[in-house]
Amino acid sequence: MKPKAEFVAAPLPARPSFAADLQRFLVRPGERLLLCHDPIFGRCGTTIGAEVRVPHTPLGWTPELVLRECPWPEPSGVPDPVGDWADDPGLSFWADAGSPEQDAVRIADNLASGWGAASIVLTSQRIMVVYATEHLAEPPAQVPLTSAWETSIDRLARAGMPFVGRSVPPPRVVQFDFRDGSRLLIHDREGRIRPDLLVPFGFDHGK
């Protein structure tokens, strides 16, 4: 296994108008914006059935993106055990699922495709994967943000912030559990997801 790379600064700027643009262009009448975050940068790993994919490459459709070469370090290797992934600065996301069609993998596909260009947005009605339209090779409309994948918010079972890995102290990650049995974990090193925003989804402080 090669030496671990150092954590590097975010290669894309934050979008100060992100929440305002969501409200204006993507949130529907009667729909409430519950959680959004600026891009979280890094690569993605997955366990799908018995297969471990590091780094993960999309298995389903994702939009073609226009991005410069990824400056993020390659993962140091396949984590063993898989729970050690958050100790690797090359990995910011992990998904566990039984099949590629499950919700966590569909989100992971987009996180892997854009190495951080995608944001996860939760509203009172939907879970969305949102891109800045400027990063899309074929923008569907002249608006600043585009939803590339979405599903009903009812498919999210709960959210939490468990400790993972073997570091001392171990890192805390954001975990989304879906009703199809899949889960998505995010090592939010820069604190872009506020813990208080997870409360509507059953946030239990990792207990």
Secondary structure, DSSP 8 states (H G I E B T S, - for coil): ----------SS---TTHHHHHHHHTS-TT--EEE------SEEEEEETTEEESS---SS----B------S---SS--SSGGGGGG-TTEEEEEEESSTTSHHHHHHHHHHHHTT--EEEEESSEEEEEEEGGGBSS-SSSSSEEEEEEEEGGGEEEEE--B-SSSSS--B-EEEEETTS-EEEE--TT--S-GGGGGGGT--TT-
